[in-house]
Amino acid sequence: AQTVTQSQPEMSVQEAETVTLSCTYDTSENNYYLFWYKQPPSRQMILVIRQEAYKQQNATENRFSVNFQKAAKSFSLKISDSQLGDTAMYFCAFMKQRTGTASKLTFGTGTRLQVTL
Amino acid sequence: DVKVTQSSRYLVKRTGEKVFLECVQDMDHENMFWYRQDPGLGLRLIYFSYDVKMKEKGDIPEGYSVSREKKERFSLILESASTNQTSMYLCASSLGGTGSQETQYFGPGTRLLVL
């Protein structure tokens, strides 16, 4: 079974600064996907960024980028130029490549990020 | 854009009541999922469905059942609600297939309180 660990329950960053959220995972699979999801207060969970394990290049989406270290089983999220709207709970999630019916997500426990003025 | 909707944002029920949570997606997705979200535990998969009338248990199916009579609609049923089922319930869907088609899209959630 896969496990996902987010060791930082809460973090705080000042507006315009850079923050990195950590995530480690444990799996014996070779082909899989990793995700970061964002859940703003009282709002819908949305996908931030997605990484395929077979790709060596780190995924980026505007101000969001990841540092994917496959050998170390580490998948951190870097948010540059933090904005107040980045305040949210962030979840790291693992999905192994589909075999059979449907691919399932395994989530970490989340990191609550507060962006301050 | 993918749209996943859930029938209620907030729900209050009594112990022993039968509770239905409804989820609808409008993108012809094959797969639909029900999670519960609890502080300090993240999201845990209850059940999922990979086709109409097809379902599989997730990690915590006890006390729940599901129904998928139409492709766009996936219902979570609490046969006899208990206080330990007080939680946030999230529905998700994915297109199915491989690669980016497996990305899951989430509904707004239903916060259920069982008294």
Interface residues (C-beta under 8 A of the other chain):
Chain A: V4 P9 Y33 F35 Y37 R43 Q44 M45 I46 L47 R50 E52 F91 M95 Q97 R98 T101 A102 S103 K104 L105 F107 G108 T109 G110
Chain B: E30 N31 F33 G40 L41 G42 L43 R44 L45 F48 Y50 M54 E56 G58 L90 A92 S94 G96 T98 G99 S100 E102 T103 Q104 Y105 F106 G107 P108 G109
